[in-house]
Amino acid sequence: MRLSNLADYAVVTMCQAARHCGGGRVSASELAAETRLPAPTVQKLVSKLTAAGLLRSVRGAGGGLQLARPAAAITLADIVEAVEGPIALTACIEGAECSVDHDCRVRPHWPMVNEALRSALADISLVQLAQEKEVA
């Protein structure tokens, strides 16, 4: 399993936004410059993250972006779901067509697997992700 580039960039963007906590608001263009991600990509992510209730946009003088809730209350699962939708390893859970659907004995187990994966991602907070670590 691998995150899409957009989900990866969403995590990078949210980590950078979290580093601005307590320091005021930040613009999407500042986030793009600080993360070295393309500005249009960051704008797209900001829209998705705001719609998901992870970022809040404040207009006017002194406006900009800020986390919509404390970084400790935002998880990796929240960020991934904001961009990718519900966490699921197989499409059949979402009702997609499957050639073996009529005789699939594994399908009843996928919700358990998906929940374990989501739970693992939900155990990682934005605070943990935003911590600077030495790169080897």
C-alpha positions in Angstrom: 0.0 0.0 0.0 1.3 3.4 -0.8 -0.2 6.9 -0.3 -0.9 8.9 -3.4 1.3 12.0 -4.0 -1.6 14.2 -3.1 -2.1 12.5 0.3 1.6 12.7 1.0 1.6 16.4 0.1 -1.4 16.9 2.4 0.6 15.5 5.3 3.6 17.7 4.4 1.3 20.8 4.2 -0.5 20.1 7.5 2.9 19.5 9.2 4.1 22.9 8.0 0.8 24.5 9.1 1.2 22.9 12.5 4.6 24.5 12.9 2.9 27.9 12.6 0.6 27.2 15.6 0.9 30.0 18.1 2.7 32.1 15.6 -0.4 33.5 13.8 -1.8 32.6 10.4 0.0 31.5 7.3 -1.0 31.9 3.6 -1.2 29.1 1.1 1.6 30.7 -0.9 3.8 30.7 2.2 3.0 27.1 2.8 4.0 26.3 -0.8 7.2 28.2 -0.5 8.1 26.6 2.8 7.3 23.1 1.7 8.7 23.6 -1.9 5.4 22.2 -3.3 3.8 23.7 -6.3 1.4 26.6 -5.3 -1.5 25.2 -7.3 -1.2 21.8 -5.5 -1.1 23.6 -2.1 -4.2 25.6 -3.1 -6.0 22.4 -4.0 -5.0 20.8 -0.8 -6.0 23.8 1.3 -9.4 23.6 -0.2 -9.8 19.9 0.6 -8.3 20.3 4.1 -10.6 23.3 4.8 -13.6 21.4 3.6 -12.7 18.5 5.9 -12.5 20.8 8.9 -8.7 20.5 9.4 -7.8 24.0 8.3 -9.6 27.2 8.9 -9.4 30.2 6.5 -9.6 33.7 8.0 -10.2 36.6 5.5 -9.1 40.2 5.8 -6.2 42.0 7.4 -4.2 39.5 9.4 -6.0 36.7 7.7 -4.7 33.4 6.4 -4.8 29.8 7.3 -4.6 28.1 10.7 -5.4 24.6 12.1 -9.1 24.3 12.7 -8.4 22.3 15.9 -5.3 21.6 18.0 -2.6 19.6 16.3 -2.9 16.9 19.0 -6.6 16.4 17.9 -5.7 15.9 14.2 -4.5 12.5 13.1 -2.8 11.0 10.1 -6.1 9.2 9.3 -7.9 12.5 9.3 -5.5 14.0 6.8 -5.5 10.9 4.5 -9.3 10.7 4.5 -9.6 14.4 3.7 -7.8 13.8 0.5 -8.4 10.2 -0.4 -11.8 9.5 1.2 -12.5 6.6 3.5 -9.5 4.3 4.2 -10.1 1.0 2.4 -7.7 -1.4 0.9 -10.2 -2.8 -1.6 -12.8 -1.2 -3.8 -15.5 -3.8 -3.0 -16.1 -2.2 0.4 -17.3 0.9 -1.4 -19.7 -1.2 -3.5 -17.6 -1.4 -6.6 -18.1 -4.3 -9.1 -16.1 -7.4 -8.5 -15.9 -10.5 -10.7 -15.8 -12.9 -7.7 -18.3 -10.9 -5.5 -20.9 -13.7 -5.8 -18.5 -16.3 -4.1 -16.0 -14.2 -2.1 -15.2 -15.5 1.3 -12.8 -12.8 2.1 -15.1 -9.8 1.6 -16.7 -10.1 5.1 -13.2 -9.7 6.6 -12.2 -6.5 4.8 -14.0 -4.2 7.2 -11.9 -5.6 10.1 -8.7 -5.1 8.1 -9.7 -1.6 7.0 -10.5 -0.6 10.6 -7.1 -1.9 11.8 -5.4 0.2 9.2 -7.4 3.3 10.0 -6.8 2.7 13.7 -3.1 2.6 13.2 -3.1 5.8 11.2 -5.4 7.4 13.8 -2.8 6.6 16.5 -0.4 9.1 14.9 -1.1 12.7 15.7 -0.1 15.8 13.7 2.0 16.8 16.7 4.1 13.7 16.2 4.3 14.2 12.5 5.3 17.9 12.8 8.2 17.2 15.1 11.6 17.9 13.5 13.8 14.9 13.4 17.4 14.5 12.3 17.6 13.1 8.8 20.3 10.4 8.5 
